């Protein structure tokens, strides 16, 4: 039994020496878990409709609709169809619905990506434009609080700063601190 205690102490000493050595090399072992979503570095665009592979795609720069269509595997069905040269600003968090008309013209409709997708991808939720259901995607905002936010937004004609949420019923300092990293105007 005595040998086992010596071995346990040697293992702890070896681990301590390893941590000191790594810290000395300038590579400290830290376990930091940031609060809230990390800002997205890429541009995330969701594509749906008459495409072979609907889904969410990441781009380094905002893509042109033709690039988005190409990434989604092209159009479904036979025949090509022509993409109209309309400019649709494709920003992170956009949802593009691609449809082909009977004249084989390809049209684009722009919406917002689901708040649950946006939150997962690190794209903040807007307190001025998102729905009651969308606001419930934020951890710490339930249906009652989301309803209070929407009611306050309608009364005020929109929020001018994020701190205005402090005056919404049900949002204390602690709740505000927890939800604010996930929100934007």
C-alpha positions as CSV (number, residue, x, y, z in Angstrom):
1,X,0.0,0.0,0.0
2,X,2.8,2.3,0.7
3,X,4.2,2.1,-2.8
4,X,0.8,3.2,-4.2
5,X,0.9,6.4,-2.3
6,X,4.4,7.2,-3.6
7,X,3.1,6.5,-7.2
8,X,0.1,8.8,-6.7
9,X,2.4,11.6,-5.5
10,X,4.8,11.1,-8.3
11,X,2.0,11.3,-10.9
12,X,0.7,14.6,-9.4
13,X,4.3,16.0,-9.3
14,X,4.8,15.0,-13.0
15,X,1.5,16.7,-14.0
16,X,2.5,19.9,-12.1
17,X,5.9,19.9,-13.8
18,X,4.2,19.5,-17.2
19,X,1.9,22.4,-16.6
20,X,4.8,24.7,-15.4
21,X,6.7,23.7,-18.5
22,X,3.8,24.5,-20.9
23,X,3.3,27.8,-19.1
24,X,7.0,28.6,-19.5
25,X,6.8,28.0,-23.2
26,X,4.1,30.6,-23.5
27,X,1.2,28.2,-24.1
28,X,-0.7,28.3,-20.8
29,X,-3.6,25.9,-20.5
30,X,-6.6,28.1,-19.9
31,X,-10.2,27.0,-19.9
32,X,-12.1,30.1,-20.8
33,X,-15.7,29.8,-21.8
34,X,-17.0,33.0,-23.2
35,X,-20.5,34.2,-22.4
36,X,-22.8,34.4,-25.4
37,X,-22.3,33.5,-29.0
38,X,-19.0,34.2,-30.7
39,X,-19.4,36.6,-33.6
40,X,-19.5,34.9,-36.9
41,X,-16.4,35.4,-39.0
42,X,-18.0,34.0,-42.2
43,X,-21.1,35.0,-44.0
44,X,-23.8,32.4,-43.4
45,X,-26.6,32.3,-45.9
46,X,-29.5,29.8,-45.9
47,X,-30.8,28.6,-49.3
48,X,-34.2,26.9,-49.9
49,X,-36.6,26.3,-52.7
50,X,-35.9,24.7,-56.1
51,X,-32.3,23.8,-55.3
52,X,-30.8,20.3,-55.1
53,X,-29.1,20.8,-51.7
54,X,-31.0,23.3,-49.5
55,X,-29.3,24.3,-46.3
56,X,-27.0,26.8,-44.7
57,X,-23.7,27.7,-46.4
58,X,-20.7,29.6,-45.2
59,X,-18.8,32.1,-47.4
60,X,-15.7,34.3,-46.7
61,X,-17.3,37.3,-48.4
62,X,-21.0,38.0,-49.2
63,X,-21.8,35.7,-52.1
64,X,-23.4,36.6,-55.4
65,X,-26.7,34.8,-55.9
66,X,-25.1,32.7,-58.7
67,X,-22.4,31.5,-56.3
68,X,-25.0,30.6,-53.8
69,X,-27.0,28.6,-56.4
70,X,-23.8,26.9,-57.5
71,X,-22.9,25.9,-53.9
72,X,-26.4,24.5,-53.4
73,X,-25.9,22.1,-56.3
74,X,-27.9,24.0,-58.9
75,X,-31.6,23.9,-59.6
76,X,-33.8,20.8,-59.1
77,X,-35.5,19.2,-62.1
78,X,-34.5,19.2,-65.7
79,X,-33.6,22.1,-67.8
80,X,-31.5,25.0,-66.6
81,X,-33.3,28.2,-66.2
82,X,-31.8,31.6,-66.2
83,X,-30.9,33.6,-63.0
84,X,-32.2,37.1,-63.3
85,X,-29.4,39.7,-62.7
86,X,-31.1,41.3,-59.8
87,X,-29.0,42.5,-56.9
88,X,-30.1,40.9,-53.6
89,X,-27.7,41.9,-50.8
90,X,-26.8,38.5,-49.2
91,X,-25.8,39.3,-45.7
92,X,-25.1,36.9,-42.8
93,X,-28.3,35.6,-41.5
94,X,-30.2,35.9,-44.8
95,X,-32.5,33.1,-46.2
96,X,-32.8,33.0,-49.9
97,X,-35.7,31.2,-51.5
98,X,-34.9,30.3,-55.1
99,X,-37.9,29.4,-57.4
100,X,-38.1,28.7,-61.1
101,X,-41.1,30.2,-62.9
102,X,-42.9,28.5,-65.8
103,X,-40.9,30.7,-68.2
104,X,-37.7,29.0,-66.7
105,X,-36.8,32.3,-65.1
106,X,-35.1,31.9,-61.7
107,X,-36.4,34.3,-59.0
108,X,-35.0,35.0,-55.6
109,X,-36.9,36.0,-52.4
110,X,-35.0,37.2,-49.4
111,X,-36.1,36.5,-45.8
112,X,-34.3,36.2,-42.5
113,X,-32.8,32.9,-41.4
114,X,-34.6,31.2,-38.5
115,X,-33.6,32.8,-35.2
116,X,-32.5,29.4,-33.9
117,X,-30.1,29.0,-36.9
118,X,-28.8,32.6,-36.4
119,X,-28.2,32.0,-32.7
120,X,-26.4,28.7,-33.3
121,X,-24.1,30.5,-35.9
122,X,-23.3,33.4,-33.6
123,X,-25.5,35.9,-35.3
124,X,-27.3,38.1,-32.7
125,X,-31.1,38.3,-32.6
126,X,-32.7,41.7,-33.2
127,X,-34.9,43.1,-30.5
128,X,-36.4,45.5,-32.9
129,X,-37.4,43.1,-35.7
130,X,-37.6,39.5,-34.5
131,X,-40.9,38.0,-33.5
132,X,-42.0,36.8,-30.1
133,X,-41.2,33.2,-31.1
134,X,-37.8,34.3,-32.4
135,X,-36.9,36.0,-29.2
136,X,-37.5,32.8,-27.3
137,X,-34.5,31.3,-29.0
138,X,-32.3,33.4,-26.7
139,X,-31.4,31.5,-23.5
140,X,-33.1,33.2,-20.6
141,X,-36.0,34.6,-22.6
142,X,-39.2,32.7,-22.2
143,X,-42.6,33.3,-23.9
144,X,-43.8,35.8,-21.2
145,X,-40.6,37.9,-21.4
146,X,-40.6,37.7,-25.2
147,X,-44.2,39.0,-25.2
148,X,-43.2,41.8,-22.8
149,X,-40.3,42.8,-25.1
150,X,-42.6,42.9,-28.2
151,X,-45.2,44.9,-26.3
152,X,-42.7,47.4,-25.1
153,X,-41.2,47.6,-28.6
154,X,-44.7,48.4,-30.1
155,X,-45.4,51.0,-27.4
156,X,-42.0,52.8,-27.9
157,X,-41.9,52.4,-31.7
158,X,-38.7,50.4,-31.4
159,X,-35.8,50.4,-29.0
160,X,-33.0,52.9,-29.5
161,X,-30.4,51.1,-27.4
162,X,-30.1,47.6,-25.9
163,X,-30.2,49.0,-22.4
164,X,-33.8,49.9,-23.0
165,X,-34.6,46.3,-22.2
166,X,-33.9,47.1,-18.5
167,X,-37.3,48.8,-18.4
168,X,-39.1,45.7,-19.7
169,X,-41.1,43.9,-17.1
170,X,-39.4,40.6,-16.1
171,X,-35.8,41.7,-17.1
172,X,-33.7,42.3,-14.0
173,X,-30.0,43.2,-14.0
174,X,-29.0,39.5,-13.9
175,X,-31.3,38.5,-16.7
176,X,-30.1,41.5,-18.8
177,X,-26.5,40.4,-18.2
178,X,-27.3,36.9,-19.3
179,X,-29.3,37.8,-22.5
180,X,-27.5,40.9,-23.8
181,X,-24.6,39.0,-25.5
182,X,-27.2,37.3,-27.8
183,X,-29.0,40.5,-28.8
184,X,-28.7,43.5,-31.1
185,X,-30.9,46.4,-32.2
